[in-house]
Amino acid sequence: MASTASTRTEFELSAVKFSRLTKRGIILGLSLPQVIALSIAVAVFIASLSTGGPAALYTSPIWGTAAALAWVPVGGRKLVEWVPITLHWVLRQTLRQTRYRKRIVKPRPAGTLALPGDAAPLRQYEDPETDAVMVHDPHGQTLTALVEVTHPSFILLDPGEQERRVHAWGRVLSTACRSTRIARLQVLERTVPDSGSGLAQWWAEQGNDDDSWVARTYRELIDRAGPAGERHISTISLSLDMRAASRAIRTAGGSLKGAAVVLRQEMETLTTALRTADLKPTDWYTPGQLAVMLRSAYDPAIAAALERSGEIGQDLATAGPVAVEETWDQLRSDSAHHAVLWISEWPRSLVYPGFLAPVLLSSGIRRAFTLLCDPIRSDQAARDIRKKKTEYISDAAQRQKVGQIEDARQSAEYHDVLQQEADLTSGHGVLRYTGLLAISAPTTDELEAAVSAIEQAAIQASCETRRLVGQQAQAFVTAALPLCRGI
């Protein structure tokens, strides 16, 4: 009996639980824009009452509008929270920042990535030691490199192996947390059309093409099924914080050359951690590989042709899109329409590590799933946790004074803070996660159908998604490109 119990415990897959998205406010759960709007409404109403007469009626459009802005919800947000988003969108439209056209006769500055929008200042640097491409953000002061990772299908492994790999991946993230020089870690999993070269190569190496009926049937099946299939590609991008690593960069020689030396050290550490976790990292991406990846994101129709062509399309100076047009909730580039969804709520109940399978294994949909991991230093995490605890306790005391009942959501958020404090005390690192889904399709109708299918798959995964509006171009760069960009 003891042996049976130990075997069951050894191969049992542990469930996990995510912390809730914090929705605390300044006072009584009200955000700063709500407090400002309500203050305006109260001030105007009291001033109109003090003057006497029908002044309160005359000023009702002012204080009524301010109160409505603070309390009326639209699309999951209060009206007052839509004001800055709408104003920023109108300003961008006025300045013609929602359209991009490549200037064919005017060459780009040397070393740029030829990307539109706020990604235009990005520069490339080729490391002479590893031949890896490093993307430099002069405004954010970061230097980014990326590597492709291969792994067996997680859902096909037995529970004991899944549990072991989950703990091994946790050690990889812990390695990133312990380093104070990493700005961000991006895990990007995307689907690309299969050109059929992989199946054809396997048949050429492993098959027995003896011109028999079986061989001819198998060969025809590969010819038909190859181009219609799709492949899953996983990459991990590592971003160096050049401000935090300034001392080490000066010691290594300064400028981008010194930053490349420091980033190379972090790359070696990450590669070792990935191999320890039974993940197989390839060589770090070269400029040509990154160029094909950027071109395929904006122009999916050419992805299979670029894979078969060999050296064609491997120039970063021409890898960007020819034209981009952004609307309120969509983005159109060379050969596709795109939409970006934000995972606003992770599962609130206990789930197993493979809970994202309905989203990641959805077939027939061109999509990219990005997980941004921002490591937080232990001292900063401890300060943030203490601040949150103080705010929750003070809010609870304030609600008790005014007779407001504390609901279950507020109690659950407070328990999440206590759990984070316990994990930090136990030596675990703290990461801030952001999940994004970029969906692409040839037409608008197909895009809406694909978005609907992904939303339903997210519901099956116990996640809540929201379509980002007014920022689709920036969100697409973050979600579909391996550049460790924030949003």
C-alpha positions in Angstrom: 0.0 0.0 0.0 2.8 2.4 0.8 4.5 1.7 -2.5 1.2 2.3 -4.4 0.7 5.6 -2.5 4.2 6.9 -3.3 3.9 6.0 -6.9 0.6 7.8 -7.2 2.2 10.9 -5.5 5.2 10.8 -7.8 3.2 10.8 -11.0 0.4 13.1 -9.9 0.3 16.4 -11.9 -0.1 19.4 -9.6 -2.7 22.0 -10.3 -1.7 25.7 -10.4 -3.5 29.0 -9.6 -3.0 32.4 -11.0 -3.2 35.7 -9.1 -6.0 38.0 -10.1 -5.6 41.1 -12.0 -5.4 43.9 -9.4 -8.2 46.4 -9.7 -7.5 48.6 -6.7 -8.3 52.3 -6.7 -7.1 55.3 -4.8 -10.1 55.4 -2.4 -13.0 53.0 -2.0 -12.0 51.2 -5.2 -12.2 54.3 -7.4 -9.4 55.0 -9.8 -7.7 58.4 -10.2 -9.7 59.4 -13.4 -13.0 58.4 -11.5 -12.0 60.5 -8.5 -11.2 63.5 -10.7 -14.5 63.2 -12.5 -16.6 62.8 -9.3 -14.7 65.7 -7.7 -15.7 67.9 -10.7 -19.3 66.7 -10.5 -19.5 67.3 -6.7 -17.8 70.7 -6.9 -20.1 72.0 -9.6 -23.2 70.7 -7.9 -22.3 72.2 -4.5 -21.4 75.5 -6.1 -24.7 75.7 -8.0 -26.6 74.9 -4.8 -24.8 77.7 -2.9 -25.9 80.3 -5.5 -29.6 79.4 -5.0 -32.3 79.4 -7.6 -32.4 77.0 -10.6 -28.6 77.1 -11.0 -28.4 73.3 -10.2 -30.7 72.6 -13.1 -28.7 74.8 -15.4 -25.4 73.2 -14.5 -26.9 69.7 -14.6 -25.2 68.9 -18.0 -21.8 69.6 -16.5 -22.1 67.6 -13.2 -24.4 65.0 -14.8 -21.8 64.3 -17.6 -18.9 64.2 -15.1 -20.9 61.7 -12.9 -21.8 59.6 -15.9 -18.1 59.5 -17.0 -17.1 58.2 -13.6 -19.8 55.5 -13.2 -21.1 54.3 -16.6 -19.2 51.3 -17.9 -18.6 50.6 -21.6 -16.7 47.6 -22.9 -15.4 46.7 -19.5 -14.1 50.2 -18.7 -15.6 53.3 -17.2 -16.3 56.1 -19.7 -13.6 58.3 -18.1 -11.0 55.7 -18.9 -11.9 55.8 -22.6 -11.2 59.5 -22.8 -7.4 59.4 -23.0 -7.5 56.4 -25.4 -9.9 58.1 -27.7 -8.0 61.5 -27.6 -4.8 59.7 -28.4 -6.4 57.8 -31.3 -7.9 61.1 -32.7 -4.5 62.8 -32.4 -2.7 60.0 -34.3 -5.3 60.0 -37.0 -4.9 63.8 -37.3 -1.1 63.5 -37.6 -1.5 60.6 -40.2 0.3 58.2 -37.9 -2.1 55.3 -38.6 -0.8 54.8 -42.1 2.6 53.7 -43.3 3.9 53.4 -46.8 7.4 52.3 -47.6 9.4 54.8 -49.5 11.0 52.7 -52.2 13.2 55.4 -53.8 14.4 56.7 -50.4 16.7 54.2 -48.7 16.5 53.6 -44.9 19.4 54.6 -42.7 22.0 51.8 -42.4 21.4 49.3 -39.7 17.7 49.9 -39.2 15.0 47.2 -39.3 12.6 49.1 -41.6 9.7 48.7 -39.3 6.8 51.2 -39.0 5.6 53.1 -36.0 7.4 53.3 -32.7 9.6 50.3 -33.8 11.2 52.5 -36.5 14.2 53.6 -34.3 15.3 49.9 -33.7 18.8 49.2 -34.9 20.6 45.9 -35.6 24.0 44.8 -34.4 25.7 41.6 -35.4 27.8 40.0 -32.7 31.2 39.1 -34.2 31.6 36.2 -31.8 28.3 34.3 -32.3 27.1 35.9 -35.6 23.8 36.5 -33.8 21.7 39.5 -34.5 21.1 41.8 -31.6 18.3 44.4 -31.8 19.2 47.7 -30.1 16.4 50.1 -28.9 18.1 53.5 -28.4 15.1 55.0 -26.6 14.4 52.1 -24.2 18.1 51.3 -23.8 17.8 47.6 -24.4 19.6 45.0 -26.5 17.7 41.9 -27.5 18.7 38.5 -28.9 16.5 35.5 -29.7 16.8 31.8 -30.0 14.5 29.1 -31.3 13.6 26.2 -29.0 12.5 22.7 -29.9 10.7 20.4 -27.5 8.4 17.4 -27.5 4.6 17.9 -27.4 3.8 18.6 -23.8 0.3 17.2 -23.8 1.5 13.8 -25.1 3.9 13.3 -22.1 2.9 11.3 -19.0 1.9 13.3 -15.9 5.2 12.6 -14.1 7.2 13.9 -17.0 4.9 17.0 -17.3 5.4 17.7 -13.7 9.2 17.4 -14.0 9.3 19.7 -17.0 7.1 22.3 -15.3 9.5 22.5 -12.4 12.5 22.7 -14.8 10.9 25.6 -16.6 10.3 27.3 -13.3 14.1 27.1 -12.7 14.7 28.7 -16.1 12.4 31.6 -15.0 14.1 31.7 -11.6 17.5 32.2 -13.4 16.1 35.2 -15.2 14.8 36.7 -11.9 18.1 36.3 -10.2 19.9 38.3 -12.8 19.4 42.1 -12.3 20.5 42.9 -15.9 17.5 41.3 -17.7 14.8 43.7 -18.7 12.3 41.3 -20.2 11.9 37.7 -21.4 9.5 37.0 -24.3 8.2 33.5 -25.2 6.7 33.5 -28.7 4.8 30.5 -30.1 3.5 31.0 -33.7 2.1 29.0 -36.4 3.4 29.2 -40.0 2.3 27.5 -43.2 4.3 24.4 -43.9 6.0 24.5 -47.2 6.2 20.7 -47.2 10.0 20.7 -47.3 10.2 18.9 -44.0 8.0 16.0 -45.1 9.8 15.8 -48.4 13.2 15.7 -46.8 12.0 13.0 -44.4 10.7 10.9 -47.3 14.0 11.4 -49.2 16.1 10.3 -46.2 13.9 7.7 -44.5 11.5 6.5 -47.2 11.8 3.5 -49.6 10.8 5.0 -52.9 10.8 1.8 -55.0 8.1 3.1 -57.4 5.6 0.6 -56.0 1.9 1.4 -55.5 2.4 2.1 -51.8 5.4 4.3 -52.4 3.6 6.3 -55.1 0.5 6.7 -52.9 2.7 7.9 -50.0 4.6 10.3 -52.2 1.3 11.8 -53.6 0.0 12.2 -50.1 3.1 14.1 -49.0 2.9 16.3 -52.0 -0.8 17.2 -51.2 -0.6 17.4 -47.4 2.7 19.2 -47.1 1.8 22.7 -48.3 -1.6 22.5 -46.6 -0.1 21.8 -43.1 1.3 24.2 -40.5 4.2 24.2 -38.2 4.6 25.5 -34.6 7.7 27.5 -33.9 8.8 28.6 -30.4 11.3 31.3 -29.8 12.6 32.9 -26.6 13.9 36.5 -26.7 16.2 37.9 -24.1 16.4 41.7 -23.5 19.3 43.3 -21.7 18.7 46.4 -19.6 21.6 48.6 -20.6 21.0 51.0 -17.8 21.1 48.4 -15.1 24.2 46.8 -16.7 26.0 50.1 -17.4 28.9 49.3 -15.1 29.5 45.9 -16.7 29.2 47.4 -20.1 31.8 50.0 -19.4 34.1 47.3 -18.0 33.6 45.3 -21.3 34.6 48.3 -23.5 31.5 50.4 -23.6 29.0 51.2 -26.4 27.2 48.4 -28.2 30.3 46.3 -28.3 30.5 46.2 -24.5 26.7 45.6 -24.3 27.0 42.7 -26.7 29.7 41.1 -24.4 27.3 41.4 -21.4 24.3 40.1 -23.3 26.4 37.2 -24.5 27.0 36.2 -20.9 23.2 36.2 -20.3 22.7 34.2 -23.5 25.1 31.5 -22.3 23.4 31.4 -18.9 19.9 31.1 -20.5 21.1 28.4 -23.0 22.5 26.3 -20.1 19.3 26.7 -18.2 17.2 25.6 -21.2 19.3 22.5 -21.8 19.0 21.6 -18.1 15.2 21.9 -18.6 15.4 19.3 -21.5 14.6 22.1 -24.0 16.8 22.1 -27.2 17.9 25.6 -28.1 19.2 26.1 -31.6 21.9 28.6 -32.6 20.9 32.2 -31.8 19.1 33.9 -34.7 21.2 35.5 -37.5 20.1 38.7 -39.3 18.8 36.6 -42.2 16.6 34.4 -40.0 15.2 37.5 -38.2 14.5 39.1 -41.5 12.5 36.1 -42.7 10.5 36.1 -39.5 9.7 39.8 -39.7 8.7 39.6 -43.3 6.5 36.5 -42.7 4.6 38.3 -39.8 3.6 41.2 -42.0 3.3 39.2 -45.2 2.1 35.7 -44.4 1.4 34.8 -48.0 5.1 34.8 -48.8 6.2 32.8 -45.7 6.3 29.4 -47.5 8.0 30.8 -50.5 10.7 32.4 -48.4 11.3 29.1 -46.6 11.9 27.3 -49.9 13.9 30.0 -51.6 17.0 29.7 -49.4 18.9 33.1 -49.4 16.1 35.3 -50.8 14.5 37.7 -48.3 17.2 37.6 -45.7 18.0 41.3 -45.7 16.8 43.2 -42.6 16.9 46.5 -44.5 14.0 45.3 -46.7 12.2 42.9 -44.3 9.6 45.4 -43.1 6.1 45.8 -44.6 5.4 47.8 -47.8 2.2 49.2 -46.4 0.4 49.2 -43.1 -3.0 50.7 -42.3 -4.4 50.7 -38.8 -8.1 51.0 -37.8 -9.7 51.2 -34.4 -9.6 47.4 -33.8 -7.7 46.0 -36.8 -4.5 46.2 -38.7 -3.9 45.6 -42.3 -0.5 44.9 -43.8 0.8 43.6 -47.1 -1.2 40.4 -47.5 -3.2 40.0 -44.3 -5.5 41.5 -41.8 -4.5 41.3 -38.1 -6.2 41.7 -34.7 -4.5 41.5 -31.3 -6.2 40.1 -28.2 -5.1 40.7 -24.7 -5.5 37.9 -22.0 -7.0 40.2 -19.4 -7.8 37.4 -16.9 -5.9 34.1 -16.4 -7.8 31.2 -14.8 -9.1 32.1 -11.4 -9.5 28.4 -10.4 -7.0 25.6 -10.1 -5.9 24.4 -13.6 -3.2 22.0 -14.8 -0.1 23.3 -16.7 -1.5 22.3 -20.1 -4.6 24.5 -19.8 -3.7 26.6 -22.9 -3.9 23.6 -25.2 -7.2 24.7 -26.8 -5.6 28.0 -27.8 -2.2 26.8 -28.8 -3.4 23.7 -30.7 -6.2 25.4 -32.6 -5.8 24.3 -36.2 -6.4 26.3 -39.4 -5.7 29.7 -37.8 -2.6 31.8 -38.4 -1.8 33.2 -34.9 1.1 34.1 -32.6 1.0 33.8 -28.8 3.3 35.9 -26.8 4.1 35.8 -23.1 6.0 38.7 -21.8 7.9 38.1 -18.5 9.2 41.1 -16.7 11.4 40.1 -13.8 11.1 42.2 -10.7 14.1 42.6 -8.3 13.5 41.1 -4.9 13.8 44.4 -3.0 11.4 46.1 -5.4 9.0 43.2 -5.2 9.1 43.3 -1.4 8.4 47.0 -1.4 5.5 46.6 -3.9 4.0 43.8 -1.8 4.2 45.9 1.4 2.6 48.8 -0.4 -0.3 46.6 -1.6 -0.8 45.2 1.8 -1.0 48.7 3.3 -3.4 49.8 0.7 -5.7 46.8 1.1 -5.7 47.3 4.9 -6.4 51.0 4.7 -9.1 50.5 2.1 -10.8 47.9 4.3 -10.7 50.3 7.3 -12.2 53.1 5.1 -15.0 50.8 3.8 -15.8 49.8 7.4 -16.1 53.4 8.4 -18.6 54.2 5.7 -20.4 50.9 6.2 -19.5 49.4 2.8 -19.4 45.6 2.8 -16.1 43.9 1.6 -16.8 41.6 -1.3 -15.2 38.3 -2.1 -13.1 39.7 -5.0 -11.3 42.1 -2.6 -10.6 39.4 -0.1 -9.3 37.1 -2.9 -6.9 39.8 -4.1 -5.6 40.3 -0.6 -4.9 36.6 -0.2 -3.1 36.6 -3.5 -0.8 39.4 -2.1 -0.2 37.3 1.0 0.7 34.3 -1.2 3.1 36.4 -3.3 4.8 37.5 0.0 5.1 33.9 1.1 6.6 32.8 -2.2 9.1 35.7 -2.2 10.1 34.8 1.4 10.7 31.2 0.3 13.2 32.4 -2.3 11.1 32.4 -5.4 11.3 35.1 -8.0 8.5 37.5 -9.0 7.6 37.9 -12.6 5.0 40.2 -14.1 3.2 38.4 -17.0 1.4 39.8 -20.1 -0.3 37.5 -22.6 -1.1 38.6 -26.1 -2.6 36.8 -29.2 -2.1 38.1 -32.7 -4.4 36.6 -35.2 -4.0 37.0 -39.0 -6.2 36.1 -42.0 -6.3 37.0 -45.7 -9.7 38.9 -45.5 -11.7 40.8 -42.9 -14.4 38.1 -42.7 -11.9 35.3 -42.2 -10.2 37.4 -39.5 -13.5 37.9 -37.6 -14.2 34.2 -37.8 -10.7 33.4 -36.6 -10.9 35.9 -33.7 -14.3 34.3 -32.7 -12.7 30.8 -32.7 -9.7 32.0 -30.6 -12.1 33.7 -28.1 -14.0 30.5 -27.7 -10.8 28.5 -27.3 -9.7 31.0 -24.6 -13.0 30.3 -22.8 -12.3 26.6 -22.9 -8.8 27.4 -21.4 -10.6 29.4 -18.6 -9.1 32.7 -19.8 -10.7 36.0 -20.6 -9.6 37.9 -23.6 -10.2 41.5 -24.7 -9.6 43.0 -28.1 -7.2 45.9 -27.9 -8.5 49.1 -29.6 -6.8 52.3 -30.6 -3.3 50.6 -30.4 -3.4 47.7 -32.8 -0.1 48.6 -34.6 1.9 48.8 -31.4 0.2 45.7 -30.0 1.0 43.7 -33.2 4.7 44.6 -32.9 4.6 43.4 -29.3 2.6 40.2 -30.0 3.9 39.0 -33.3 7.5 40.0 -33.4 10.3 38.6 -31.1 11.6 42.0 -30.2 10.8 42.1 -26.4 8.6 45.2 -26.9 6.3 46.4 -24.2 2.8 47.9 -24.6 
